[in-house]
Amino acid sequence: MSSRLVNSNELINKVREFPTLPTIYSSLMDLMQNPRTTSIELAHLLTQDQASSAKLLKIANSAIYGLQGRINTVSQAILYIGFDEVKNIVTALTIIKLFNTVHSRNEINPVDLWKHSIGVGIITRQIGKSSGVRNLENYFLSGILHDLGKLVFLKMIPTEYSQVMEYSINNKVTIREAETKLLGITHTVIGEMLTEKWRLPNSIKNAIRYHTTGMIDNTFDHLVGTVHIANIVANMYGMGYSWENIVPEPNVEIWDKLNLPDKYFTNNYKYITMEFDESLSLLLNLRQ
C-alpha cells in the first residue's frame, strides 16, 4: 500500500490550472523582449495600472537605491534604476500578491517564507556583484522565487503539506525528502512547472529546480550555484524561516568555483542585513 498522501498526477494537473499572471505582466514581458522598446512605451504601460505605478515609485525612492532627489514619475524610475530593475520589482510584487490568499497552518507561515526568500534574493544579488557578473537581471528574482513550489503546495494541499512538514521534523529529514516520500513530487519540480506556465526566463526556472543541489546535471551554473549558497546563508543569518529544520552543508565544488574572499559573509553581514530590512518592509507592506 502506498504511503503517499496525494496523487502526484493530480498535483501536476492542479498546477496546469493555476492562475496565470495578470495581463499587465504579460504585456510588460512582451515589451521587455523587444530591443526597440523605449522607456516612454514602458512607462505608458505601467501607468495604466495605478497601483503598480505607486508601488514602483515608493520602492524607487527607498534607501535600497540611494538615489539623490525625488523620483516623481514612472519614466524617471525607469531612467534611474533601469529597465531590468523595474521588471524585477513588478514581477516580485505581482507574484507575492498572487499568494496573498495562502494562510498559515501549524508552523507554516507564508510571511516567514517570503522573508527568507527576500533574504536569499538580496544575498544572491550581492554575490553576483562581488563575482563581477555584468548582467544581474535575474539574480534577485531567482532568489526570491527559489522556494515558489512550497507556496504552491501550501495553496493547493494545505492539510497534506502540514503533514509533510511534521514528517520532516519528526524524521529529521529535509522538506524535499519528506515531499518525495509523502507526495511523490518535490517543491523544486512544482516550482519549475509553474515558471514554465508563466513563461519566466530559463535562468529563473533552473534556479528554482536545482537550487537544492546547486548543479544542473553535475554542471556548474553561476546563478544556480549562487542561489544554492545564498539559501544556506539566509538560513544561517536567521532571515525568515524556510520551513526547513535541517540546514544542509553547501556543495563544496560550488563554493570553490564562486571563489569568494575569506570571511565574505562576516564582512558583508551589516550591509546585507540593512538591505534586507529595507526590502522586507517595502515588498511585504506593498503586497496587497
NUSE-895818 format. One record per atom (N, C-alpha, C): z, x, y. Coordinates in steps of 0.001 Angstrom, whole numbers, padded with zeros to 6 digits, always signed. Atoms other than C-alpha are relative to their C-alpha. Layout:
<pts>
ZXY ...
</pts>
This chain:
<pts>
+000000+000852-001197 +000000+000000+000000 +000000+000890+001251 +000089-000779-001230 -000935+001302+003465 +001254-000182+000846 -001173+000065-000871 +001933+002143+005806 -000408-000211+001462 +000490+000129-001371 -000225+001556+008866 +000359-001350+000604 -000439+001194-000702 +000836-000946+011475 -001161-000889+000427 +001173+000752-000449 -002649-001970+012576 -001244+000567-000683 +001288-000451+000515 -006275-001683+011509 -000687+000811+001096 +000586-000866-001031 -007859+001245+013343 -001348-000522+000487 +001286+000576-000429 -011235-000536+013398 +000212-001098+001035 -000317+001033-000983 -009611-003412+015268 +000335+000628+001347 -000316-000702-001244 -008269-000957+017822 -001277+000459+000692 +001274-000468-000567 -011740+000512+018303 -000748-001157+000656 +000663+001178-000569 -013138-002981+018877 +000672-000435+001297 -000712+000369-001224 -010414-003663+021458 -000372+000925+001155 +000406-000946-001038 -011390-000515+023343 -001387-000368+000520 +001351+000399-000424 -015005-001695+023398 +000031-001214+000912 -000135+001194-000843 -013787-004927+025002 +000845+000268+001248 -000868-000356-001119 -011643-003069+027541 -000744-000216+001320 +000666+000244-001291 -012337-003917+031214 -000772+001214+000502 +000743-001076-000648 -014977-001882+032996 +000656+000290+001351 -000536-000335-001313 -014143-000140+036239 -000693-000860+001060 +000576+000860-001034 -014746-002100+039469 -001388+000442+000452 +001380-000264-000428 -018263-002345+040894 -000074+001131+001010 +000039-001045-001021 -017380-000094+043832 +000037+001386-000637 -000068-001295+000671 -016569+002699+041386 -001372+000375-000559 +001337-000265+000558 -019931+002396+039605 -000983+000372+001104 +000886-000300-001133 -021711+002359+042963 +000293+001388+000562 -000404-001323-000484 -019731+005415+044054 -000562+001096-000897 +000514-001006+000934 -020712+007323+040903 -001511+000157+000131 +001461-000069-000162 -024381+006426+041389 -000366+000804+001245 +000260-000747-001231 -024270+007740+044938 +000306+001490-000171 -000428-001394+000166 -022418+010904+043933 -000978+000801-000854 +000936-000692+000890 -025003+011716+041271 -001341+000281+000674 +001250-000222-000730 -027808+011628+043837 +000212+001130+001009 -000217-001148-000896 -028051+015037+045556 -000401-000288+001445 +000454+000322-001356 -029665+013367+048579 +000970-000925+000750 -000963+000900-000630 -026678+011121+049287 +000664+000677+001199 -000634-000528-001209 -025285+011599+052794 +001424-000535+000131 -001369+000457-000227 -021707+011268+053993 +000010-001378+000656 +000096+001314-000648 -022821+008271+056065 -000152-001096-001053 +000209+000988+001070 -024043+006427+052948 +001275-000193-000819 -001237+000073+000776 -020846+007270+051076 +001084-000746+000790 -000989+000674-000846 -018671+006156+053978 -000291-001496+000099 +000387+001416-000092 -020624+002901+054273 +000446-000761-001246 -000410+000647+001250 -019949+002107+050607 +001515-000199-000032 -001460+000060+000109 -016229+002902+050784 +000621-000959+001013 -000573+000886-001011 -015627+000955+053979 -000216-001479-000347 +000157+001393+000450 -016835-002182+052205 +001235-000487-000756 -001255+000331+000673 -013546-002045+050300 +001130+000489+000896 -000999-000389-000998 -010863-002074+052969 +001247+000615-000618 -001205-000526+000656 -008012-001452+050531 -000206+001457-000402 +000292-001380+000413 -009673+001685+049111 -000103+000918+001209 +000153-000805-001213 -010528+002919+052612 +001364+000367+000580 -001328-000246-000559 -006936+002544+053824 +000768+001021-000833 -000695-000939+000894 -005562+004384+050781 -000569+001409+000144 +000657-001297-000148 -008115+007170+051154 +000452+000690+001286 -000416-000586-001279 -007182+007700+054815 +001457+000449-000047 -001417-000377+000097 -003473+007761+054013 +000158+001316-000759 -000073-001236+000793 -004000+010466+051380 -000596+001171+000779 +000654-001069-000761 -006381+012469+053597 +000902+000516+001120 -000913-000391-001080 -003719+012510+056329 +001337+000535-000504 -001266-000461+000564 -000970+013606+053949 +000107+001519+000032 -000245-001451+000015 +000573+017051+053634 -000759+000707-001115 +000739-000611+001106 -001464+017604+050468 -001142+000857+000528 +001158-000717-000528 -004450+018687+052556 +000346+000848+001215 -000468-000832-001105 -002509+020079+055522 -000983+000143+001139 +001007-000076-001053 -005267+019244+057976 +000646-000153+001381 -000478+000103-001381 -004720+019670+061702 -000636-001226+000649 +000558+001166-000664 -005105+016469+063679 -000035-001214-000907 +000000+001277+000704 -005506+012866+062635 -001409-000361-000458 +001264+000498+000526 -008289+011594+060367 +000019-001524+000118 -000011+001428-000303 -009179+008112+061574 -001061-000809-000724 +001092+000731+000649 -012349+007233+059680 -000305+000591-001364 +000408-000466+001326 -013706+007484+056147 -001000+001150+000138 +000977-001078-000222 -016564+009632+057483 +000694+001328+000262 -000762-001223-000269 -014042+012144+058821 +000667+000518-001278 -000647-000396+001258 -012192+012141+055483 -000988+000720-000900 +001032-000616+000848 -015412+012932+053626 -000362+001376+000536 +000372-001268-000632 -016248+015688+056124 +001045+001077-000249 -001064-001002+000060 -012861+017400+055960 +000499+000318-001407 -000506-000306+001348 -011808+017030+052323 -001106+000070-001050 +001150-000190+000880 -015270+016818+050747 -000310-001176-000915 +000472+001048+000897 -017311+014533+048516 +000828-000084-001268 -000645-000015+001319 -015636+015621+045307 +001443-000487+000071 -001391+000433-000135 -012074+015125+046531 +000082-001504+000253 +000032+001446-000254 -012949+011659+047831 -000231-000747-001307 +000284+000636+001299 -014402+010768+044441 +001227+000044-000902 -001180-000135+000856 -011322+012090+042645 +001116-000948+000421 -001047+000893-000501 -008942+010119+044876 -000299-001441-000382 +000392+001387+000303 -010866+006868+044439 +000089-000271-001498 -000048+000169+001456 -011181+007392+040674 +001437-000121-000493 -001404+000018+000427 -007478+008161+040217 +000673-001311+000383 -000627+001239-000460 -006356+005180+042297 -000541-001215-000749 +000629+001112+000724 -008826+002870+040529 +000583-000142-001399 -000468+000046+001385 -007648+003796+037033 +001509-000285-000053 -001436+000289-000036 -003939+003811+037922 +000227-001488+000245 -000131+001429-000306 -004346+000314+039394 -000354-000860-001214 +000457+000771+001161 -006136-000882+036245 +001116-000181-001024 -001090+000065+000974 -002981-000176+034209 +001296-000526+000603 -001202+000526-000657 -000580-001864+036629 +000703-001078-000803 -000594+001104+000768 -000028-004733+034205 +000693+000480-001271 -000673-000542+001184 +001276-002408+031482 +001488+000126+000294 -001439+000045-000248 +005031-002916+031178 +000763+000952-000929 -000861-000875+000802 +007855-000716+029886 +000459-000713-001265 -000561+000508+001252 +009043-001153+026320 +000909+001073-000572 -000975-000962+000519 +012192+000514+024989 +000014+001245+000886 -000025-001237-000782 +011930+004148+026077 -001361+000327+000621 +001355-000286-000470 +008253+003878+027005 -000214-000621+001371 +000186+000467-001368 +007818+003606+030774 -001302+000578+000548 +001287-000487-000505 +004257+003817+032164 +000129+000874+001247 -000170-000784-001228 +005510+005150+035521 +000403+001434-000335 -000382-001347+000431 +007150+008106+033751 -001214+000797-000469 +001196-000681+000500 +003841+008899+032050 -000938+000369+001144 +000840-000322-001157 +001934+008692+035342 +000571+001203+000757 -000628-001150-000668 +004452+011109+036888 -000361+001290-000726 +000364-001167+000804 +003858+013522+034034 -001466+000358+000211 +001439-000235-000094 +000096+013106+034308 -000402+000551+001363 +000268-000536-001338 +000064+013718+038067 +000438+001464+000060 -000447-001391+000078 +002085+016881+037425 -001012+000872-000724 +001007-000756+000756 -000475+018010+034839 -001250+000207+000856 +001168-000121-000872 -003261+017313+037341 +000188+001095+001043 -000278-001010-001031 -001626+019457+040020 +000013+001404-000599 -000065-001327+000641 -000906+022349+037640 -001381+000437-000474 +001357-000324+000448 -004416+022168+036184 -000835+000525+001161 +000774-000435-001181 -005951+022432+039646 +000486+001354+000509 -000550-001268-000483 -003602+025267+040622 -000448+001165-000878 +000473-001062+000906 -004505+027295+037520 -001476+000277+000251 +001424-000167-000276 -008178+026668+038239 -000236+000838+001242 +000125-000779-001242 -007780+028008+041785 +000343+001463-000253 -000458-001369+000265 -005876+031059+040569 -000977+000771-000881 +000956-000639+000909 -008550+031724+037944 -001351+000244+000661 +001251-000227-000717 -011277+031776+040578 -001105-000980-000344 +001014+001010+000317 -013022+028623+039373 -000573-000541+001309 +000627+000447-001244 -015531+027676+042064 -000090-001517+000083 +000151+001457+000005 -016095+024086+041018 +001219-000632-000662 -001240+000596+000506 -012693+022447+040676 -000089-001522-000062 +000232+001435-000136 -014239+018975+040830 +000816-000850-000959 -000640+000864+000995 -012764+017644+037583 +001339+000523-000512 -001249-000574+000489 -009644+019775+037195 +001182-000937+000237 -001111+000892-000315 -007185+017479+038970 -000112-001296-000796 +000196+001285+000670 -008686+014328+037481 +000194+000111-001511 -000194-000190+001448 -008745+015724+033932 +001478+000051-000345 -001440-000053+000227 -005052+016484+034215 +000641-001369+000089 -000568+001339-000184 -004219+013016+035490 -000342-000919-001174 +000474+000938+001028 -006227+011320+032729 +000204+000496-001433 -000034-000579+001344 -005385+013560+029755 +000696-000888-001024 -000734+000874+000922 -002947+011018+028229 -000406-001470+000146 +000486+001367-000222 -005030+007953+029091 +000131-000867-001253 -000049+000759+001250 -005109+006907+025422 +001367-000593-000296 -001348+000543+000228 -001324+006438+025343 +000176-001311+000769 -000089+001227-000793 -001570+003856+028120 -000834-001121-000612 +000855+000993+000665 -004406+002120+026287 +000755-000612-001179 -000792+000499+001136 -002227+001848+023180 +001109-000934+000475 -001110+000817-000486 +000710+000503+025192 -000491-001347+000526 +000573+001245-000522 -001546-002085+026817 -000489-000907-001135 +000619+000790+001068 -003249-003183+023562 +000985-000414-001089 -000920+000257+001120 -000464-002930+020968 +001413+000470+000365 -001293-000494-000492 +002878-002593+022802 +001101+000055-001058 -001063+000012+001022 +005136-003574+019871 -000196+001118-001003 +000300-001035+000997 +003412-001302+017383 +000164+001403+000593 -000111-001339-000586 +003332+001590+019847 +001457+000397+000227 -001431-000296-000062 +007073+001304+020354 +000489+000561-001332 -000358-000490+001331 +007366+001821+016604 -000530+001412-000232 +000547-001362+000083 +005127+004883+016857 +000948+000974+000686 -000945-000834-000749 +007495+006289+019452 +001281+000235-000803 -001221-000109+000798 +010525+005573+017269 -000220+000921-001204 +000318-000851+001154 +008831+007211+014271 -000047+001467+000429 +000096-001363-000521 +008079+010289+016372 +001388+000607+000208 -001362-000488-000268 +011726+010589+017443 +000787+000208-001294 -000809-000042+001228 +013278+009834+014049 -000463+001077-000977 +000542-000969+000963 +010970+012164+012119 -000319+001356+000628 +000194-001276-000701 +010800+014915+014753 -001431+000525-000131 +001418-000377-000004 +007002+014913+014895 -000591-000368+001352 +000647+000326-001265 +004588+014748+017823 -000501-001437-000020 +000561+001345-000099 +003297+011428+019088 -001333-000078-000741 +001321-000006+000641 -000145+012401+017825 +000126-000086-001523 -000221+000082+001447 +001184+012928+014290 +000469-001398-000397 -000493+001356+000274 +003010+009585+014453 -001140-001011+000103 +001158+000889-000153 -000166+007865+015674 -000904+000073-001226 +000852-000179+001177 -002167+009320+012808 +000596-000708-001206 -000690+000589+001153 +000428+008151+010288 +000018-001523+000067 -000253+001437-000101 +001019+004625+011633 -001186-000811+000528 +001134+000731-000575 -002204+003749+013464 -001344+000414-000588 +001257-000483+000570 -004846+005859+011765 -000973+000510+001048 +000845-000506-001082 -006231+006939+015150 +000925+000484+001119 -000883-000611-000993 -004820+009063+017978 -000364-000392+001431 +000258+000304-001412 -004486+008620+021725 -001111+000874+000569 +001066-000872-000493 -006868+011541+022213 -001378-000592-000302 +001282+000627+000380 -009669+009730+020356 -000218-001290+000790 +000101+001257-000751 -008935+006380+022026 -000338+000280+001464 +000285-000376-001391 -008908+008047+025447 -001429+000447+000177 +001396-000455-000052 -012225+009734+024726 -000960-001195-000038 +000862+001174+000106 -013760+006386+023724 -000057-000775+001317 -000025+000750-001255 -012641+004758+026965 -000759+000742+001102 +000746-000755-001012 -014053+007569+029103 -001499-000122-000232 +001418+000228+000300 -017379+007106+027317 -000436-001371+000515 +000308+001353-000480 -017279+003390+028109 -000122-000011+001527 -000014-000034-001461 -016523+004180+031744 -000989+001001+000577 +001012-000979-000428 -019219+006890+031905 +000597+001113+000878 -000582-001142-000697 -016831+009567+033124 -000667+001287-000490 +000669-001260+000378 -018091+013191+033033 +000467+000539-001356 -000328-000585+001309 -018200+015027+029687 +001167+000963+000083 -001096-000966-000131 -015794+017655+031012 +001358-000709-000062 -001241+000778+000045 -013109+014989+031518 +000213-000551-001405 -000080+000532+001368 -013884+013417+028144 +000510+001075-000959 -000434-001086+000886 -013450+016793+026412 +001468+000367+000234 -001398-000328-000306 -010164+017470+028219 +000942-001013-000631 -000815+001052+000610 -008788+014131+027005 +000033+000163-001513 +000092-000066+001462 -009985+014621+023431 +000695+001236-000571 -000418-001263+000619 -008985+018247+022931 +001202+000678+000668 -001067-000696-000727 -006041+018951+025250 +001185+000389-000891 -001151-000334+000850 -003506+018982+022402 -000195+001337-000725 +000286-001281+000659 -005233+021927+020675 -000488+001040+001007 +000485-000901-001032 -006830+023375+023791 -001350+000621-000279 +001292-000581+000379 -010060+024271+021985 -000958-001109-000412 +001030+000927+000466 -013318+022444+021361 -000648+000614-001235 +000534-000547+001261 -014128+023079+017699 +000128+001521-000043 -000324-001435+000033 -012456+026509+017907 -000719+000824+001059 +000688-000696-001088 -014433+027352+021040 +000788-000184+001295 -000762+000068-001244 -012685+028189+024310 -000805-000686+001092 +000567+000662-001169 -013403+025919+027269 +001063+000093+001089 -001008-000293-001023 -011693+026813+030533 +000772-001238+000442 -000675+001216-000457 -010946+023265+031679 +000910-000569-001083 -000805+000534+001108 -009726+022069+028263 +001230+000874-000222 -001117-000923+000196 -007587+025166+027850 +001021-000082+001120 -000892+000102-001151 -006158+024785+031334 +000858-001264-000082 -000762+001243+000159 -005143+021151+030720 +001040+000163-001109 -000924-000258+001112 -003556+022270+027431 +001264+000712+000499 -001136-000764-000526 -001349+024810+029234 +000771-000823+001031 -000644+000791-001057 -000659+022513+032208 +000858-001114-000586 -000751+001064+000665 +000505+019742+029868 +001361+000515-000484 -001240-000599+000511 +003099+022025+028299 +000924+000392+001161 -000799-000434-001147 +004235+023432+031651 +000624-001196+000724 -000543+001195-000653 +004648+019951+033178 +001199-000541-000765 -001152+000400+000817 +006930+019080+030269 +001194+000922+000245 -001070-000974-000230 +008922+022262+030822 +000611-000149+001389 -000475+000223-001365 +009192+021555+034569 +000784-001310+000119 -000662+001295-000060 +010518+018064+033752 -000689-000984+000925 +000767+000910-000849 +007746+016288+035640 -000297-001285-000773 +000188+001247+000725 +007990+012682+034456 +000387+000142-001456 -000296-000014+001439 +008047+012014+030737 -001281-000365-000743 +001279+000191+000698 +005033+012351+028438 +000140-000823-001278 -000319+000744+001216 +006710+010256+025704 +000034+000913-001225 -000108-000985+001071 +006837+013450+023653 +001422+000551-000020 -001327-000583+000134 +010159+014684+022324 -000058+001413-000566 +000213-001364+000477 +008675+017904+020986 -001009+000663+000931 +000932-000745-000849 +007125+020394+023414 -000624+001097-000859 +000636-000994+000869 +004566+022392+021417 -000133+001355+000681 +000257-001326-000552 +004034+026100+021857 -001459+000063+000459 +001386-000102-000450 +000919+026993+023842 -000855+000784-000989 +000958-000739+000809 -002156+028182+021997 -000101+001419+000569 -000059-001393-000470 -001831+031988+022247 -001371+000487+000461 +001355-000449-000366 -005591+032526+022359 -000377-000507+001393 +000303+000566-001321 -005909+030212+025364 +000791+000735+001074 -000852-000719-000952 -003003+031885+027121 -000595+001363+000341 +000596-001323-000211 -004677+035266+026654 -001281-000090+000828 +001285+000129-000693 -008057+034036+027886 +000173-000412+001463 -000232+000372-001399 -006633+032450+031045 +000482+001198+000807 -000389-001276-000619 -005079+035839+031796 +000729-000186+001328 -000780+000241-001211 -002572+034560+034329 +000996+001138+000232 -000943-001098-000294 -000286+037056+036096 +001374-000253-000622 -001369+000136+000497 +003218+037727+034811 +000810-000884+000957 -000877+000901-000762 +005783+035139+035946 -000791-000957+000896 +000870+000855-000816 +002923+032990+037227 +000664-001330+000337 -000560+001332-000235 +004695+029664+036793 +001364+000066+000707 -001238-000193-000754 +008009+031013+038086 -000313+000199+001480 +000358-000314-001390 +006337+032356+041224 -000649-001184+000722 +000697+001135-000622 +004335+029162+041812 +000792-001303-000084 -000782+001218+000227 +007116+026720+040967 +000236-000788+001295 -000330+000692-001250 +008085+025913+044563 -001220-000724+000554 +001223+000612-000538 +004517+025258+045680 -000438-001192-000842 +000444+001062+000905 +003650+023175+042608 +000901-001225+000124 -000909+001147-000080 +006769+021007+042866 -000096-000707+001352 +000194+000627-001308 +006218+020412+046598 -001237-000898-000019 +001226+000799+000064 +002682+019220+045967 +000170-001180-000949 -000294+001083+000942 +003918+017162+043015 +000737-001137+000696 -000786+001028-000698 +006472+015318+045150 -000857-000777+000989 +000866+000646-000986 +003894+014608+047846 -001026-000910-000684 +001026+000777+000707 +001225+013425+045413 +000601-001210-000688 -000680+001076+000719 +003697+011310+043485 +000232-001201+000901 -000316+001109-000896 +004818+009260+046436 -001260-000709+000463 +001246+000606-000457 +001239+008711+047552 -000677-000808-001096 +000801+000649+001041 -000532+007901+044298 +000717-001199-000625 -000712+001110+000627 +002200+005712+042820 +000296-001115+000987 -000259+001037-000984 +003023+003896+046050 -001283-000746+000402 +001267+000618-000391 -000671+003190+046646 -000705-000676-001176 +000699+000488+001190 -001388+001931+043143 -000205-001506-000022 +000133+001452+000008 -001067-001760+043980 -001377-000425+000528 
</pts>
